[in-house]
């Protein structure tokens, strides 16, 4: 029987070239009985970790490699390929370095390796001479034997004896037999071994069509246009040893050499023992002693002024929430502990796991940010740690809120799987880049980089890209893509698109597109950059994983996503941005300017007025609890203390929702049903959340108590829940859980039902410490909204986009709270929104220049700086055009938005004058005008009288009130005056729709007709086909619920800017919904009202 291992194999991490996942290739190799398999993606190790894990689980030896692209040099032509395989750890480090160097100073997604670098870093590598794009093939096919011999001899001088092999391939295409004979002759001349490879690009032949489509997408061509870019046949699949032997009957040695090379290649991708980042320590200090010193200072800072650091706290032995009167569940109380004792306990564990320098590194980043006035706050499981708290990394007191450190870090978990603690830190959004650049500068590009993300095909992009490859008309593809309201390309099918395609959906052509979209689902299209994950290593990072420049200047990314980095045991610090921190920081600054000082860090968390506001659902703009779902939950849950907020933040998440845990929790909290447990062993974990899984760590506790999971198994479960491919990972652990639960007395039905609830958390859930960290910001933002609304709304509007709602909704909410708005004004507006005191003494919010479409930071600054030279501002349109160099489109936007209404000239008239104004400005700029010392023109601070007195006497109609408001809304996204919903006033009056304030009097089950402007549309995958729409009339919002059948019937109508709906009233705890039965689209009516605007 032939021995063979495939050594040239591309997964879909050869972006837009390979068509199979690493796991699919491994699965196919295992089915073929292959003992080893190499992964050799183009210029990268993007899929190496996933491939490595899958191969080891399948009992196949993984061979790590890459097909590298050469730059021109030493006689090698630019763009030629070589296949490199890592024989050992040295070879892997060199391969990673070579790939990193190849990507330097190259456009995104391209690589070019200088051959001289390969000569320097060839140790530990096996080199195969490549495919048809290798350096030898074109020379041999053109008869350039001497040059081919020279290049092969040069390669042979770089590699150890036996580590260079001449690659033979048999894809059954033209000239392959000729090329194979010449390659074999050349190898024989230089006494080099031959190796057979398949140049695999997909696991099975049926994926050849998908691979063709991917190539078309890469080259932005259709199948009819792609021509030579496409492979000549469907022979580039993974073959068995027997199939390969049939292709290489005359060269069995080439197959045996492939197997022999694979046997020599052994690489371990566990880098957990590499150590934490090296931290520069003061002289005479160890990492442990310096960390202790900082913690002592922090202990005095956190506890010294307010309480005795030796005062004890009650710690629950079975749960993580503080015992407060609002909790109905009870759990066994644990021992009392002091802040100092807890700190000592944690420092001992940190020292035992060798992570002192890790904490010092994170503290250094946070301290640097705070020293520059950058607000930040740690979140996630790090909030379980008092060390993180006293170092200023987190803001939640873990003792006060009874958070357990071992859920963040324990010797047992660390020993079981080198499970690294995960510290996530939020920074002000507009200043986070400063922090990222600090980390790069402090550790250098060889030791730090951002984690990548994999940008995969989604439904809309798949329809457009696949359709273009198949030759569909762009208009048809655009129409279909725009009708899609789901993300997964795997859901593209005729049934979902029949509303827009009609009978065409069942034609063979469209069915082919749908099938290819399903095949392309989750296939990575290109590399992206993680929102904030940074890897910092002690050893050179480029020897662990290749790095490459990101699209954003000054950024470098590794070729692994966060899951692969975690599997490799690398330390990741998430340097994240949070707009709410920016908003809070700005609001506090405005409050300070008004003469008040607020220490948000020491804000009492028990103000009943704050909870009153929250319980009403008056939470637009409030962090984490403003969404439709949260606003509907708040009057039902009625949080009255901080621990309730923690539950609220965690409960309305896909995990608890998919697990069916929300409504049972509410019923139990309200005493409508008793607390019960699926199995008695769940009581220890769930007592304080009324028998309901609310927090992520409760999943681990249930697995431990019910199924006997060890620390290592619990760590696997935690990782599975946090993965992009979490459902597949969770299913792999089901059998272990069920077996353990059965051993502890559970029935098979109980075991599976409990695991279904736990598996739902793979849809994203919060751990308690994370929820507590977010709840702090929830309370802080609610407090500011209640007591300082003017500053609150200014800060919100200046830090968009953020949260759940558009600026228009925020503005309308502010108006309901008595806030007055002033329009954008070229003579009054600052660059951003600001508080303006009126002559009456009243304060209002003046919209900023940045709210006009297209007005970026530079344009806004130019307006404000040009205006700063005169008290009167701009005297006219001509004066403005002369002093501010803006393009015509921006000037039109300023006029249409109403920003130029200050001159008292109707907007249409200003537009009429604009063209001549710009021409005159251009003419005058060619003249030398006398200027004052400050560089501004003379003549009283502006450029004299209007320049266009010779314009024809055209009188244009003035805008009506609605027209003016509609234009302001169109060009700024907000309305400073009437609500945009007023544009639907007449239509709603004709329909006799119930106004939102009157809906409160409607009885449960009553039939009502309502309507208004659409402000939110939701069709979440967790809702089993239901859709949720929020509409807004002139007085407030109303919530519509559409059952699956109703939504499908009105799929296109719901996209209208306004809706009229009929249905029945549903009431629950003060929350009102309309369950829709009939629906009509509404368009705004702007032609009414001729009053000048």
N, C-alpha and C positions, 0 to 999 in steps of 0.2 A: 504493500500500500504506500502511495506517495506521501512524503512529509512536506508540508507547505505551511507557511505563514504569510499573510498579506502584509507587505511593508510599504505600500504606497496607496493611501486611502484617505479620501476627503469626506468630511462630514459637512453639514450645512453651516459650519463655522468657517468654511471657505466661502465667504459671503457671496451669495448669488452665483454660486458655481456648484457646490455640493448640495444634494437634495435630501439627505437622510440625517437624522440626529445621531450623535455618538452612541446613544443607548440602542437605537435601532440597528446600527452596524454591529455592535457587540452581540445583540440578540441573534442576528443572522449568522455571525461567525460561530456562535455557540451551537446553533442548529446544524451548521455544516461540520461540526466537530473540529474546528480549527483550534490548535493549542495556543496560539498567540496572534495578536493583531496590532498593527501600528496605526496611529492616527497622524497624518501628515498634511494638515491644513495649510493653506497659503499664508506664509509669512506670519504665523501666529500660533499661540498655544491657547486660544480662546476656549476651546472645548476640552482641553487636556484633563482637567480635574474631573469633569463629568465622565469622560471616557475612562479615566483611571478607576474611578469608583465602580462604574458599571462592569468593567472587565474583571475586576477583582471579585465582585459579587457573583459573576458568571463563571468564575474559575478559569478565566483566560488571562494569559500573561499580557499586560499592556506594554506596548512599545511607544515611547513618546518621541515624536519627531515633528518635522515641518518641511514643507516644500518652499525653499527660499528663492526670492527673485534677486538676481545679481545686477549690480550697476556695471557700466562699462569700465573695463580696466584689466590690465595684464593679458589682453587679447580676448577676454570674455566679452561677448556682445551684451549690450544692455537688454534687460528683460529675460535673459535665459534663466532656467530653473535648475536647481539641484535639490535632491532629497537628502535631508540630514536626520539621523536618528541618534538619540542619546543612549550611549552604552552604559554610562554610570553617572554618579552625582557630578563629577567634573564635567562630563559631556553635557549634562542637562544645564549646568550653570553657564557653560559656554554657548549653548544653543539659545538660552534666554537672552544672554548678552548680545549675541549676533542679531537676533530678531529686533532687539531694542535699538541697536545701532542702525539697522536697516530702515527703521521708521523715522529716525531723526531727520529733521529738515526736509521731510517729504510731505506732499499734500495728504490730507486725511484719507485713509484707506489705501494708501500706496506705500511701497517699500522698495528699497534698492540697497543691497548689501555690497559694499566694496570688497572685491575678491581678496585684497591684501589683508583685510580683517579676518577673513576665514582662514587664511594661512597662519595668522597669529593665534587663533582661538579654536584650533581643530582638535585639541586633546580631548579624548573621551567621546569623540563623535565617529559615527559610521556615515560615509557618504555614498549615495547612489547617484549615478550620472544623469538621472532625470528622464522626462518623457520626450515627446516630439519637440517641446520647447526647451529641452536641455541644450547645453552648449555644443554637444557632439553631433546631434542629429542633422541640423542643417548643413554642417560641414561635410559629413559623410554623404549625404544625398546629393550634394553639389560636386563631389569628387575631390574635396580639399583634404586629402588624407594626411598630408604632412602637418597641417595646422591642427587637425583633430588629434594626431598623435602627440603634438607638442602640448596642447591643453591637457590631455589626459595624463601625460607624464608630469606636468606641473601639479595637477591635483594629487597624483600619487606621491609626490614629494612632501605634501602637506600632512598626509594622514599616516597613522601607524600601519604597519604591514598587515594586510588582510582587512583593513577597515575602509577601503575604497573598492566598490564593485560596479561593474558596468551593467546598467539596467536594461532589461529586455521586456518589451510589452507586445501583446498580440491582440489588439482590438479589432482585428479582421477588417482593416481599412487598407486603402491603396498604399503601396510602397512599404508597408510594414515588414513584409518578408525580406525585401531588399535591405531595409534599414537593419533588421535583426542580423542578417548575415554579415553585414559590414561591421556592426558593433561587436559581434562575436570574434571576427577576425582581428579587430583592433585590440580587444581584450587579450586575445591569445598572443599577439605581438608583444604586449607589455606585461605578460604573465600576471594578469589580473583576473579575479573571479567574475563570473556572470551571476546575475540574480534576476529571477522572474518576478514581475509585479503586474498587477491588474489595472493600475491607474484608476482605482475605484472612485466613482462619484455618486453612487447610490447603492442601497442595499440590494435591491431586486430590480429586474428589467422593467417592471411596470412603472417605475418612477422616472424613466428616461424622458417622458413628455414633460414632467414637472421640471426636470433639470434644464430642458430646452427653454422653458418659459422663464426660469430664473436667469439664464444667460441673456435672454432678450431684455429682461428688466435691467440687467447690469449695463447693457449697451444702448438702452433707450430705443429699442427697435422692435418691430413686429417679427413674427416667425417668417413672414415672407421677405423681410428685409435683412434678417440676421445673417444669412448666407454662411460664410466661412467661420463665423463665430460659433456656430453650432457643431456639435460632435456628429460624426458621419453616420452613427448607428446607435443601437441601444445595448452595446456590449461592455459598457463601463460599470458593471455591477460586480458584487462580491461573489467570487466563484469558489467552489470547493476544491480540495486538493486534486480530486479525480478530474474535474473539469480543466484545471490548469495543466495537469499532466497530459491531457489529450491535446492541448494547444502546444505543448513544448515536448513532443515525443522525442525529438532529436537532442534535447538538452535537459535531461533529468537533473543534471548537476545544478542548473539554475534554480530549480525548485528546492533541492536539498540545501543550497546556499542560503536561500531565504529563511528556511527553518533554522539553520545554524546561526545566522545573524540574530534572529529573534531571541534565541536561547542565550546569547551573550549580553543582551540589553536588559539591565535591571535598574530601575529608577524608583525611588521612594518619594512620593509627593507630600509626605507629612512634614511640614516645617514648624510644627508646634514647639520643637525643642530649640529653635533658633534663638529664643530669648526675646525679651522686650526691648524697646528702643533704649539706646544708651543715653542717659541723662547727665549733663555736666553738673557735677556736684561741687559745693564749696570745699575748700581744702580741709582735710581732716574729718570729713563727714562720709559715712556710708549712706547708701540709698535708704536703709531702714532708719538710721538715726536722723537724717534730714527730714524724712517724711514725718517722723514722730514730732520733731521740733515744730514743723508747720501745723501739725494737728493740735499741739498744745496751744499755739496761738489762736487757732480757729475755735477751739473749745471755749476759751475765754471770750472770744468775740461772739459766738453764738449763744452761750448760756450765762456768761459772767454778769451781764447787766440785768438779767431778768429773773434768773433763778439759780439756785445752788447747783453747781455741776455734779454734786453728789446726791441730789434729790433723785428718788427712784421713780420709775415708770412701771406700770403693770404691762407685762408682755404676754400676749396670748400664745399658748403653746400649740394651738391648732389652726389659727387663722391669722389674718394680717390686718384686720381693721381695728381701730380703736373702739373700745367699749363705750358707746354713747347711747343715750336714752332712745335715740331714733332707731336703733337696731333691735329688731324683734328676736333675731336668732341669738343663741347663747352658746358659747364654747368654753371648754375647760380653760381656766386662767393659768397662765404660766408664772414663772418667778418674776420678782421685781428686779429691775436693773437700772443702774445709774448711767448717765452719759459717759462718764469716764470709764466705767467697767465695760460698756459696749464698745467704746473706742479701743480699749486694750484688746478686747476679744477680736475685733476686726483687724487690727494691726498685726496680731499674731498669725491670722489666716493669710493676710497679704504677704507677710514675710515667708510663710511656709510655702506659698505658691510662687514665690519669686517675682511678685508683681509690684514691688515698691516703686520701681522706676516708671512703670506704666502710670501709676497714680500721680507721680511727680510730673510726668509729661503732660497729662491732662490738666493738672493744676496750673502748669506753666502757661498753657494755651489760654485757659480761662483768666488767669491773673493778667496776662498781657492784654487781653481784650478789655477787661474792666479798667485797666490803667489808662486806656484810651477812650473811656466813656462808652464802650460798646456793651449794651445790655445783653446778658446771656443767662441761660438757665439749663441745667442738666435735666434729662428726663429718662424714661425707661426704667429698667430694673436698677440702675445706679442709684435711684432715689431711695432704695432700701438701705443704703449705707450711711452710717453716721460719719465715717471718714470723708466721704464725698460731700456731706453736708457741712462739716466744719472747715473743709478746704474751700468752701464757696462754689463747688461745682454744681451742687443741687440746691434747691430751695425748700424742700419738704423735710421737716423734722421727722426722721423715721421712728423715733421713740414716741413722740406725741401721737403719731398716726399708726403706731404699732405695725411697722413694716419690717419684714424679716430679712436680715442680711444674707442668709444662706440661699435665698432665691436669686441673689446677685452673684455670690461667689462662695464656694465651699471647697474644702480640700478634697472631699469625696468626688464631687463633680469634676474638679480639675484633674484629679488623678485618673478618673475613669476614661476621659476622652480629651484631655487638654482643653476643656471647655473654657474659652476665654470670656471674661466679663465684657459686657458691651456697654460702653458709655456713649450716650447720645447727648449732644449739646446744641441747643437752639441759640442762634445769635440774631441780632437785628438784621432783617433781610438786606437792607441797603448798605450794610457794612460787613457782611460776612466775608466778602472777597478779601478784605484786608487781613482777616484771620487766616484764610487759606494761604495767602501769599506769605504770611509770617511763618507758617509751618514749612512751606517749600524752602524759604530762605534759611530757616534754622537747621533743617535736616538734609537739604540737598536733594536733587532729583534722583540720585542713586539710592536713596533711602526712603523716599516718600512719594506717593502718587495717589490720585483719586481712583476709587473703584469704578469700573465701567458698568454700564447697563447694556442690555441687548434690546435694541429696538426691533420689535417683531412686526410681522404683517398683521394688521387688524382688518376688520370687515371692509371698511371703505377703501383703504389703501390696496387691499387685495383685489377688490373689484376693478379699480382703476388700472392697476399695474398689470394684472393678468389679462384683463380685457384689452388693453393696448397691445400686449404681446399677441393676442389672438386676432387682432385686426378690427376690433369693434370701433364704431364711431365714437369720438370723445363725448359728443353731446348725449348719446345714449348712456354711456358709462357714468357721466356726471349726474344724470337724472336718477339713475338707480342708486348710485352711491349716496346721494343726498337724502334718499328715502330711508336709508338704513339707520336704525336707532339702537343697534347692539354693537358690541365691540369685537366679539370673536369671529374670525373668518370661518371657523368651523360651523357656524350657524347660517352661512350663506346657502340658501336653498329656495326652490321655486315657491314653496308654500308661504315663505316670509315676504316674497317680493312680487307676488301675483297682483297686489293692489296697484303697483306701478307698471308692471310688464304685461298684465293680462294673460292672454293665451300664449304669448311669446315665451313666457317663462318655461313652458314645457318643450320648447324646440330643442333639437340636439345641440345647436350652437350655444345657447344659454346654459343648457345642462352641463356641457363641457366646461364652461367658465365656472359654474357653481362647484363642480367636482374638484377642479384645480384650486379654487379658493379654499376648499376644505382641506386639501392636501398641504396647502401653503400655510395653514394656520399654525401660529407659534414659531414659524421659521424666522430666524433673525435676518433682518434686512441690512443692518449696519450697526456699528458700535455707537453707544451714547455714553454720557457721563452721569454717574450717580449724583443724587442731589447733594450729597455731602460726605459720603464715606471716604475716609483717607486711611491708607495703610502706611504705617511707619515701622521699619525693620531695623534690627541691629546690624545684620549683615547686609551687603548691598542688595537692594530690592531687585535690581536687574538680573541677579543670579537666581532669583526665586520665581519671578514671573516677568515676561517682557513688558516694557512700558512703551507708550507711544504718545506723541503730542495730541492734545484734544483740539477740537475746533476753536474753542475759546482761547485767546492768547493767554500765555502764562500758566496754562493747565497741562498736566501730564496725567495720563490714565494708565492703569494696569490692564492687562488683557483678560482679567477675570472679573466676574460679577461678585456681588457680596456673598453669595452662597458658596462659590468656588473658593473664595478667599477664606471663608470660615472653615470649610472642609480641609483646607491646607494648614489650618492652625495659625493663621496670620492675625495680628492684632489690628483691629479696625476702630478708628475713632470717627464717629459721625459728627461732622461740623455742618449743622443744618441751619437753614434760614427760617425765620418765623416772622411773618408780617405783623402779627399781634404784638410781639416785643417792640417792633419799631413804632407801632401805634401807641402803645403804652408809654414808651420813652418820650415821644413827641407830646402826648397829652400831659404828662407830668411836667415837661418843660413849659408848656403853655400855662398850666396851673401856677407854676412858680413865677412866671412873668406877670401873672395877675395878682401876685402877692401872697399866695398860699404855698405851703410846703407839705408834700405828702411823702411819707416813707412807705412805699408800697411793700417793702420787704417785711415790715412789722405791722401790716394792716390786720386789725382784729377780724376774725373770720366768722363772727356771729351776729352781724347786724341784721335784725329782723326785717328792716325795710328793703335790704338787698334781696333777701329771700322772698319777700312779698312780690317784688318786681319779677323775679325769676319764675315764681309759681304762676304768675299770670301769662307766662310765655312772651313777655315783653323783652325779647332777647335779640332782636336784630342787631348785629354788630358785636354781640357778646361771644367771646371765644368758646367754640365747641358746642354751644347749645342754641345756636340761632337757626339751624336748618329746620325745614318743615317737620321732619320726624321728631327732632328734639323739642321744638316748640309745642308739638302735640303731646309729647310725653310729659313735659313739665307740669301741666295742671293735673295730670293723673298721679304722678309720683310725688309731687308737692315737696320738694326738698326744703328742709328747715334747718339743716346744719351741714357742715362741710363734708362729713362722711356721706351724706345723701348726694351731694354734688359729685363725689368720686364715683358712686354707683351710676348716677345719671350719665356721666361722661363715658363710662365703660359699657353701659347697657345698650345704648343705641349704636351698635356696631354690627357689621355683617356677621361676625361670629355668633353672638347671642341671638341675633335675629334668625339666622339660618338654623340655629339649634332649637328654635321655638321656645326661648326662655324669657322673652320680654313680657308677654301677657301673664304667664303664671307668676312671675315676680310681682307684677302690679296687683294681681288678685290677692296674693298672700300678704303683701304689704298693707293692703286695705282691709285685711281680715275676711276676705270673701271666700277663701279656701284655706284649708290647714296646710302647715308646712309638712312635707313628706319627702321621702328619699326613695329613689329607684332601688337602692340597696342600702341596708343599714351601715355598711362600711363607708358610705359617702358622707355621713353626718359630720365626721371630723373636719372634712374639707369645706363643707357647704353650710355649716350651722349659721354663720353670721350673714349669709346672703339668702336665707330663707329656703335652703335646699336647692338653689338655682346656681348653675355655673355662670358667673358674671365675669370673673377675671381669668386671665390666661394661666396664671400659676395654679389655679384651682384644677385645671386639666391635669397638670402634673401630679397634684396631690391625690386626685381621684385615681389616676393610674397607679400611683404608689400604694394606696390603701386598698383599692378594689382588686387590682391585678398583680400586685407585688412587684411593680417595676423597680429595678435597681436605679442608682444614680445615673449610671451610664445609659440605661434605656430611657430614663426620663429626659436626658439630654438629647437623645435621638428624637424623642417626641417633640421637645421644644423646637429643635431645628426644623422638623417636618412642618410644624405649624407656621413657621416664619418664611417658608420657601415660596417662590413663585410657582413651583410645581408641587404645592403642598398637598393637594388631594391625592396624587399618586403616592407621595411619601407616606401620608397617613394610612392609606390602605395597606401598605406593606407591613404596618405594625398591628393591623387589626387582629390577625391570628394570635400573635403573642398576647395581646390584651385579653382576648376571649378565653384563651387557655388559662391564663392567670385568674381571671374572674371565676371561671368554672371551678377551679381548684379552691377558691375561697367561698364557695357555696352559692354563687349566682347561677340562675338558669341561663340557657343559651339565648333565649329571647331578651332577658335582662341585660346580658353582657353586650349583645349587639346594639340594643337600644341605647345603653349608656355610651358605647363607643361612637354611635352616630351623633350624639350630642357633643362629645368631645371633638369629633372630626369636623363639626361645623365651625370650630374655632380656626380651622385652616383658612376660613374665609375672612380672617383678620379680627383679632380681639386685642384688648389692652390688658397688660398686667396691672396690678393694683398700684404699684409705685408710679407707673407711667400715668395712670388715670389721676392719681393724686397730684402729680406735677402739673398736669393740664388743668385740673380743677382749681389750682391756685390762680392760674391765669383767667379762668372762667370767673372766679369771684372778683379778682382785681378789675377786670374789664367791666363787669356788672356794676361794681362800686363807682367807678369813674363815670359810667353812663348815668347813674342815678344822681350823683352829687355834682358832677361837672359836665353836663351834657354838651355844652358848646365846645369845650376842648375835646371831648370824646369824638364828636362827629367830624370836627376838623381833622383830627388825627386819623380817623378811619378813612376819610376821603383822600387824604394825602398818602395813604399807603395801600391803595388799590393796585392790582386786584388782591383781594383777600376774602376769606370766609365764603359764605354760601350765596350771597346776593350781589347783584350789580350795584354800582354807585347810585343808579336811579332809585332803587328800592331803599337804599340807605338815606337818600335825601328825603324821600316821601315819609319815611319813619321819623326823621328829624323834624319835619314840619308838624307831624302829629304830636310831637313833644314840645311844640311851641317855638321851634327854631326858625328864624327868618333867613332866607337866602337872597343874595344879590348876584346878578348875572356877571359873567366875564365882561371886563371892561378894560380896554387897552390903556386907559388913563388911571385906573384904580387897582386892577388886579395885580397881585404878586405872582411869582412863578407858580406857586401852589396855593391851595385854599388857605384863607387866613381870617381871623376875627377882625371885624371892622366896627368901630364905634360910630353911630350915626349922630346927626346933629341933635336928635331928640334924647340922646344918651343911651338909647337902646343899642344892644350889640347884635350883630348878624354875621353870617358866614359869607364872605365874598369868594366866589368860585375863582380858582386859579387859572392862569393862562394855559397850564398844561392840560386842562380839560377840553380844549379845542382840538379836534382830530388833527393829528399830524404835528402838533406843536411839541416837539421834543425839548429836552433840557436846554440845548444850545439856543434854539429859537426863542424859548421863553426868557432866557437870560438876556438875549439881545434886546428884546422889547423893554424889559425892566431897566436895563442899563442905559439905553438910549433915553428913556423917560426921566431918569434920575437927574439929568442936567437942568431940568426946568421945573418950576413949580406948577406951571399950567399944563404940563404934559404935552400931548400931541394936539395941535390946533386943527388939523384936518387930515383927510385921507392922504392928500398930497404930501403934507408934512410928515406923516407916518412913513409913507413909502420912501421919502428922501432920507430919513434917519435910520430906518431899519431895513436891512437887506433880506427880505423874505421872498420866496417864490410865489408865483401867481396863485397856485393851489392853496397855499397857506393863507394868503391874503383873502381869498374868496371864503375860506372857512371862517376866518375872523369876522368877516362881514355877515355871512349867513347866520352865524351863531348869535349875533347881537352884540358882539364885543366892540363894535364901532358905532353903536347907537348913541354914544355920548355926544356925537357931533350934530345930532338932531336932524340928520338926513336919512330918509327912508333907505332900507337895505337895497331895494332894487335900483334905486338911483345911484347908490354907492357902487354897485356892480357895474352900472352903465359907465361910471367915471373911471373905473379901475384901469382899463386898458390904456386910456390916454394918460392916466397918471403915471403908469409904469414907463411909457414911452418918454414922457417929459422928464422923469427922474433919470433915465439913461442919458438923455441929452444934456441935462444939467451936470451930471457927474463928469462929463467930459470938459466942463468949464472949471476954472480955478475960482472958487468962491472965497471971499474974505472970511476968516474965522476968528473967534475969540481965543484967548489963551488956553481955554479948556478943550479946544478942538471943535466945539459946536459952532454953528453958524450964528451970525449976528442977527439983527432985526428982531429983537425981543425974544429970542430963544427959539424961534422956528423959522422956517424957510419962507417967510413972507406971506403974502395973500394967496388965496387959491390960484392955481396955475391954469385952470381949465375954464376960464370964463367964456371961451369961444366955442364951447360944446353946443351942439344943436339944442334947441329948447324942447326937449322931449320930457313929457310928464308921464311917469310910470305909476301904476296903482300901488297904494300902500298895502302892506300886509295886514290881514285880519289878525285878531288876537290868537286864534287857533293856529293860523299859519306861522306866526312868529314863534309861538311856543313849539310847534312841531319842528321848525328849523333849528331852534336851540337844542331840542332833544336829539335831532338827527346829527348835529355837528359837535355836541358835547357829551351826549349820553345821559344827560340829566335835564331837568326843568327847574329853573329857579323860581318860577311863578306857579301857575296852575299845574295840577298833576297831569301827566300824560294820559292818565285814564280818563280825563275829561273829554278826550277826543272820541270816546265811545258813549258819551252822555246821551246823545239823541237816539242812538240805536237802542240803548238800554231802556230809555223812556218809551220808545215805540213798542218794545217787547214787554213792557211792564215788569221789568226784572226787579227782584227784591234787592234793596241796597244792603251793603254789608252790616251796618249797625242794626238793621231790623231783623237780621238773621237770628239774633239771640232770642227773639220772641217766638221763633218757629218751633213747633212741637216735634218731638221725635217721630219720624215716619211721615211727616208732612211733605207734600209735593211742592217743590219750589222751582222758580226759574231765576237764575242768577247770571251775571255776566261781568266782563271786565277785561282789562289788559292782562295778558299772560306774563307772569314774572318768573315762574319756575315750572319746568317740565321734568319729570323723573319717571324712568321705566327701569328700575333696578333689577338686576338678575336675581336678587334674593326674594323678590316679591311675587314669584310664581305667575308672572304675566300681567299683574296689576300695574296700572300707571297712576301717577299722582301729579296733579297740576294745581298750582296756586295762581289764582287770578286776583286782580286788584281793581276795585272801583275807586272813586274819588275819596272814599272814607276809610278804606282798609282792605286787608286780604281776606280771601275765602278759599277753602280747600276742596278740590274736586277729587273723587276717587273713581277710577274707570276700571271696571272688571275686564278681564282679558278679551272677551268677545266684543265688548263695547270699544275697547281700545283698537282692536284689529279693524273694526268697521270704520273707525274714524282716524286711522293712522296718519293720513295726510292732513285732515282738517285740524288736528291738534297743533300743527305747526303754524297756524295763523297767528298774527300778533294779538288778536283778541278772540274770546270765545263766549258764546251764549250756551248755557247748559240747563237742562231740566233733570230733576231727580229727587230722591227722597233724603230727608235730613236724618243724619246719624249723630247721636250725642253720647259722649262718654266723659264724665268727670269735667265738664266745662268745655270740652273740645267738640267742635262742630265740623262735620264733613258732609258734603253732598255726594251721595252715591249716584253717579250719572247714568241716566237711561237714554237721553237724547242730547245731541251736540250740534252746534252750528258755528262756523267760523265768522269772525267779525273783523272788519277793516276800520281803521281810524277815519274819522270824517273831519277834514281840516278846512273845508270851505266855508264854514259857518263863522259868524262873528266878524264884522268888518272893522271893529274898533282897531285903531292903530296899535301895533305891537312893536 
